[in-house]
């Protein structure tokens, strides 16, 4: 078995400071770490708490979140003034947030915009379309294909609005869910056998290990007007090793 055939197990890595100023803080969140504390004991450790310990003289204020199983850039405010400004920019769709998503299906449209309204479903414990709901808020998710593979695609996604699981549900609704998404997709993890096919994949007696065992979604960049100067900041989060390895495997095997 060559090096390309050996899947790597994801390990929790420390957050990284991508940008800081007196009013703003952009961190690279590792997959598996929530932005804010969750209900379960294992989710009490979170990105906000990490930032508060790192910058004890600032009050770390949450501007937006990304899902716990996703990775990438997250913006925090360090002053109430910045928090108000960034929250309003998000509400007006003035903050440019870009994501990378590996999705199911080779025949994905080259580009498009999804505007399906969504709502939380207490019965299903997930997010569902709210098309039948009067005066439902229109949500906007733009996308374009960066790369086609045999059974998957790599998309750049722009999030114009903010709603829980918006990207995940919108992509599912157009028939191209995240390639790894246990809630809205066909599978929770990706294996070499998903890329090569069971008939072409050979392993030893031990169970096959996943290439990617979390959401195939990465918050790539965020563009915002700095407070109070108004200077435009564009901050990008490097691609994590597990997603980089997945893309390498897709280019080699899923063609």
C-alpha positions in Angstrom: 0.0 0.0 0.0 1.5 3.3 -1.0 1.4 6.6 0.9 -1.6 7.8 -1.1 -3.5 4.7 0.0 -3.0 5.3 3.7 -5.9 7.4 5.1 -5.0 9.8 7.9 -7.0 10.1 11.1 -8.0 13.7 11.9 -6.5 15.0 15.1 -7.7 18.1 17.0 -5.4 21.0 16.3 -5.2 24.3 18.1 -7.0 27.4 16.7 -4.8 29.9 14.9 -5.0 33.7 14.9 -5.3 34.8 11.3 -5.9 38.5 11.9 -6.1 40.8 14.9 -6.7 44.5 15.5 -7.9 46.6 18.4 -11.5 45.9 17.3 -11.4 42.6 15.4 -10.2 39.1 15.7 -10.3 36.4 13.0 -9.4 32.8 14.1 -9.0 29.6 12.2 -11.4 27.1 13.9 -10.4 23.4 13.7 -13.1 20.9 12.9 -14.6 19.4 16.1 -14.4 22.6 18.2 -17.7 24.5 18.7 -17.6 28.3 18.4 -19.6 28.7 21.6 -20.3 26.3 24.5 -22.8 23.5 23.7 -25.1 21.6 26.0 -23.0 18.5 26.4 -20.0 18.5 28.8 -17.5 17.8 26.0 -18.7 21.0 24.2 -17.9 23.3 27.1 -14.5 23.9 25.6 -15.0 26.3 22.6 -13.4 28.8 20.3 -14.7 31.8 22.1 -13.3 30.6 25.4 -9.9 29.9 23.7 -9.9 33.5 22.4 -10.9 34.9 25.7 -8.0 33.2 27.4 -5.6 34.2 24.7 -6.8 37.9 24.9 -7.8 38.4 28.5 -7.9 42.2 28.3 -10.6 42.1 25.6 -14.2 41.1 25.7 -14.6 38.6 22.9 -18.0 39.0 21.2 -19.4 36.5 18.8 -20.3 37.9 15.4 -21.2 34.7 13.5 -20.7 30.9 13.9 -19.8 27.9 11.8 -20.8 24.4 12.5 -18.8 22.4 15.0 -17.8 19.7 12.4 -16.7 22.4 9.9 -13.3 24.2 9.9 -12.2 27.7 8.9 -12.4 31.4 9.5 -14.5 32.9 12.2 -14.8 36.6 13.0 -15.1 38.0 16.6 -15.4 41.6 17.7 -13.4 43.0 20.6 -15.5 46.1 21.2 -19.3 46.7 21.4 -19.0 49.2 18.5 -17.4 46.6 16.3 -19.9 44.0 17.3 -22.8 46.2 16.3 -21.2 47.2 13.0 -20.3 43.6 12.0 -23.7 42.3 13.0 -25.5 44.9 10.9 -23.2 44.2 8.0 -24.1 40.5 8.2 -27.8 41.3 8.4 -27.5 43.5 5.3 -25.5 40.9 3.4 -22.5 43.2 3.2 -20.0 40.8 4.6 -18.4 38.5 2.1 -18.0 34.9 3.5 -16.7 32.2 1.2 -16.6 28.5 1.8 -15.2 25.4 0.1 -17.5 22.4 -0.1 -17.0 18.9 -1.5 -20.4 17.7 -2.6 -22.0 14.6 -4.1 -22.6 14.5 -7.8 -20.4 15.2 -10.8 -23.2 16.9 -12.8 -23.5 20.0 -10.6 -24.5 23.2 -12.4 -21.4 25.4 -13.0 -22.9 28.2 -10.9 -26.2 29.3 -9.3 -28.0 30.9 -6.4 -30.3 29.1 -4.0 -33.0 31.2 -2.3 -35.0 28.6 -0.4 -36.5 29.8 2.9 -35.7 27.6 5.9 -37.0 26.9 9.4 -36.0 24.8 12.4 -38.0 21.6 12.8 -38.4 20.6 16.4 -39.9 17.3 15.4 -37.1 16.3 13.1 -34.4 18.1 15.1 -32.9 19.6 12.0 -33.5 22.4 9.5 -36.1 22.0 6.7 -37.4 24.2 3.8 -40.1 26.6 4.8 -41.6 27.1 1.4 -45.2 26.8 2.7 -44.7 29.4 5.4 -46.1 32.8 4.7 -43.6 35.7 4.9 -40.7 33.3 5.3 -37.3 35.0 5.1 -35.6 34.5 1.8 -32.1 33.1 2.3 -29.3 33.4 -0.3 -26.5 30.9 -1.0 -24.4 31.4 -4.1 -22.1 28.8 -5.6 -19.8 28.0 -8.4 -17.9 24.8 -9.4 -14.2 24.9 -9.0 -13.4 21.3 -9.9 -15.4 18.3 -11.2 -14.4 14.8 -10.2 -15.9 11.4 -11.2 -18.6 11.3 -8.5 -18.0 14.6 -6.5 -17.5 18.3 -7.1 -15.6 21.0 -5.3 -17.6 24.2 -4.9 -16.9 27.7 -3.8 -19.9 28.9 -1.8 -20.8 32.4 -0.9 -23.2 32.9 2.1 -25.2 36.1 1.7 -27.4 35.4 4.7 -27.1 33.5 8.0 -29.3 30.6 9.1 -28.4 27.4 11.0 -27.2 24.7 8.5 -28.0 27.0 5.6 -25.3 25.8 3.2 -25.9 22.2 4.1 -29.6 22.2 3.6 -29.5 24.4 0.5 -27.0 22.1 -1.2 -29.1 19.1 -0.3 -32.2 20.7 -1.8 -30.6 21.1 -5.2 -29.5 17.4 -5.1 -25.8 18.0 -4.2 -25.4 17.5 -0.5 -22.0 17.7 1.2 -20.1 14.5 0.5 -19.6 14.0 4.2 -22.6 15.1 6.3 -24.3 12.6 8.6 -27.5 14.8 9.0 -28.3 15.9 5.4 -26.0 13.8 3.2 -25.6 10.1 2.2 -22.7 9.4 4.6 -21.0 10.8 7.7 -17.4 10.0 6.6 -15.5 9.5 3.3 -13.4 6.5 2.6 -11.1 5.6 -0.2 -13.6 3.0 -1.2 -16.1 5.8 -1.8 -13.7 7.2 -4.4 -12.2 4.0 -5.9 -15.3 1.8 -5.6 -15.5 -1.3 -3.4 -14.3 -3.5 -6.3 -11.1 -1.6 -6.7 -10.3 -1.0 -3.0 -8.1 -3.4 -1.3 -7.2 -3.4 2.4 -5.8 -5.6 5.0 -8.0 -7.4 7.6 -8.4 -4.3 9.8 -11.5 -2.1 9.1 -11.0 0.7 6.6 -10.2 4.1 8.1 -11.9 7.3 6.8 -10.1 9.9 4.8 -12.5 12.5 6.2 -14.6 11.9 9.3 -16.3 15.4 9.6 -18.2 17.8 7.4 -16.6 18.3 4.0 -17.0 22.1 4.5 -14.4 24.8 5.2 -15.0 28.5 5.8 -12.3 29.7 3.4 -12.4 33.5 3.8 -14.1 36.5 5.2 -14.1 40.1 3.9 -15.3 42.9 6.0 -14.9 46.7 6.7 -12.7 47.2 9.7 -14.1 49.3 12.6 -13.7 52.2 12.9 -11.4 52.9 9.9 -13.6 51.3 7.2 -10.6 49.7 5.7 -11.4 46.5 3.8 -9.9 43.3 5.3 -9.7 40.0 3.4 -8.7 37.1 5.6 -8.3 33.5 4.4 -8.0 30.3 6.4 -5.5 27.8 5.1 -7.0 24.4 4.0 -6.7 21.8 6.8 -4.6 18.7 6.2 -7.6 16.4 6.1 -9.4 18.3 3.4 -6.2 18.8 1.4 -5.6 15.0 1.5 -9.2 14.4 0.4 -8.7 16.7 -2.6 -5.5 15.0 -3.5 -7.2 11.6 -3.3 -10.2 12.8 -5.4 -7.8 14.0 -8.1 -6.0 10.7 -8.2 -8.8 8.2 -7.9 -12.2 9.9 -8.6 -11.7 10.8 -12.3 
